[in-house]
Amino acid sequence: MKTIYDVSLPIFDHMVTWPGDPGVHVARTLRMEDGDPANVSAIQMGAHTGTHVDAPFHFIPEGKPVDTLPLDILVGPALVCHLPDVDAIDSSHLDALQIPSTTKRLLFKTRNSALWAQGIGQFQEDFVALTADAARWITGRGIRLVGVDYLSVQRYHDQTPATHVTLLRAGVVVIEGLNLSEVAAGEYDLYCLPLKLVGADGAPSRTILVERHRKEG
């Protein structure tokens, strides 16, 4: 059997979100225990809640919205790279990884994933993310999708959105908020399906990884 890894964050009331983004509120509007015929819930949250996809429109005024992103980018072979001891991912780290030239989808596991595993509910400003230099490395090698294990592909204190802009202007799909704590470095099949929010700059996504080599038994 091939192992399936759910690398999505659970969505619940008062979960950690990007500073300034809408908070999360999940509440039932109908309750069977109150005599209603069914349980029905209402959800309030931002488009960049939890595990989510950034569309080009997030930072590029003329960019594509999330409902138009090609599924052949969001589904397919992906390489998980483990960088446990870095504070920011730059081009020198990417060179050292010796990433195969055929790689089209690249996911980064860092110390960020331990935050999800430990249930840290406060936003962490010092999360690991990509420098603009790393973004240029990625776009220069034809990579079509990049995923990171905290709420932004870009560092919190960066002065400009250069990392986002470089990736999104090149048509690179960005997945943010992955939980890779249970996933080892290696090759997987990625299935990332963001909600089809028409005209939106991003959308939450249920994202899974499936190991590429079947285990015996």
N, C-alpha and C positions, 0 to 999 in steps of 0.2 A: 504494500500500500504506500502511496505517496503521501507525505505529510503536508497538511495545509496549515499555514500560519496566518492567523488573523492579525494584521499589523495596524489595525484601526484603533483609534482611541474611543472609549465609551463616551457617549454624550449624556450629561446629567446636569441637574441644577447646580449652578455656582461652580462649574468646572473652570479650570484655568483657561483664560482667553488672552488674546493680544491686548495690551493696554489701550483703552479707548474704543475697542470693539464692543458691540452689543453683548451683554451677558446672556447666559443660557437659562431658560425657564421652561420646564416640561411639567404640565399640569393636566389632570383629567377634568374635562368639562361635563362629562356624563359618568355616573357611577352606578354600577348595578346594586351595590349595597344601599344606595339611596332610592332604589326602586326604578332606576332607568333601565331600558331594555338592553343596553350594551355599555361597555366601557369605551370612552372616546377621549383622546388626549389632544391637547393643543401644544405646539412647540414654538418658542420664540428664541431666535439665535441669529448670529451673523453668518454671512456666506463663507467666512474663513474660520469656522469653528472646528475644533478637533482636527482629525485627519481630513485634509481638503486639497483641492486642486486650484492653483492660480492659473487663470487664463491670461493671454496677452493683454486683454482689455483692463486688467488690474492696474497696469502702469503705462500702457500704450493707448492713447486716446482713440486711435483708429484700429486697435488690435481686435482680434477675434474674441467673442464672448465664450463662456464655458460650454454652452449647449452646442457649439459648432466644432469642438475639438475632435479630431479624428480618432476613432476607436482603435485604429491600428497602431497608434502611439501608446494608448493607455493600456493595451493588452499585448503581452509578448515576453520574450526572454529578457531577464534583468540580472545585473550583476550587483551583489551586495558587497561593499568594501568596508572593512572595519578599521577605523582610525581612533583608537582608544585614548591616545595621549596627546591630542592636538587641541589647541584653543581656537584655531581658525584654520580652515582648509584652503591652502593656496596651491599654485601650480606645481611647486616643488613636491608637495605631498602626492599630487596626482601623477607626476612623472615617476615617483618612487613605487607607485602601485603597479606599474607595468600593465595597465589596463589594455586588454586586447583591442585591436583596431576595429573589430567587428561589433563592438559593444554599442548598443543604441539606447539602453536604459540603465541608469546608474543610480544606485541608492547608497547613502552613507549612514553607517552605524557608528555613533560616537558615544562619548560619555553621557550625552543627552538621554539616551534610551534608559539609563539607570534611573533617571528622574521619574519616568513613567512607571517603571517596575517598583519603585519605592513609594509611589503614590504622592509625590510632592505636588501639592495643590496651589502653591504660590508661583507666580510668574518669575522666571529666572532670567535676569538681564545678561548674564555671562554665558549663555548657551553657545554651543559650537555651530558655526555656519560657514558659508563660502565667501571668500573675498572676490572682488571684481576680477582680479587676476585669474582666479579659478574659473569664474564664469566664462572668461574669454578662452581659456583652455578647452572648456567643454564645447563651446560653440564652434571652435576651430577644428574639432575632431568629429563632427557630424553626429554627436549624441543628441537624441531627440527628446529625452525625458530625464529629469533628475529629481531625486527624492531625498529629503532630510528628516531627521528624527526630533526636530522641535518645530515651533510654530512659524518659523521663517527661514528661508534659504539664505537670508542676509543677516549680518550681525546687528544687534539692537542699537549700538551706538555709532553705526556708520553715518557719515555726514550726508551722503547722497544715496539714492536707490540704484546705484550703478549695477550691482549684482543682479537685481531683479530685471532692470531694463535690458541689460546685455542678453540675458537668457530669453526673456519673453519677446524681445524684438527679433531674435533669431528663430522664433517659433518653438523653442524648447518648452515642453510642458513641465510645470513644477508641482511636485507633491510635497506638502508640508504636514508636519504633525504625525509622522509615522512612529510606531512603537516597534523597534527592532530588537528589543531586549532578549527575545527568545530565538532570534535568528542568527545563525553563524554566517560568516563570510562565505560567498560562493554564488553559484548560478541557480536561478529560480525562474518560474513563470509568474509574471505579474498580472494581476487582474485589478484594475482601478477604474471604478465606474462612478464618477461624480453625478450628483443629482442634475437633471436636465433643466436647470433654471434659465429660462429664456432671457438672453441679453445680459446675464450676470457676469461679474468680474471673477467669480470663483464659486465653488460649491463643495460642501462636505461630500466625502466619498467613503464607501466601504471598500477597503483595499485588502487583498490577500496575496500571499506568496505561496506557490506550490513548488516543492522540491522537484528538480528536473530528473533525478535518477530514482527509479522505483526501488524500495527496500523489499527484500525477500521476506516471505511470511505473511 
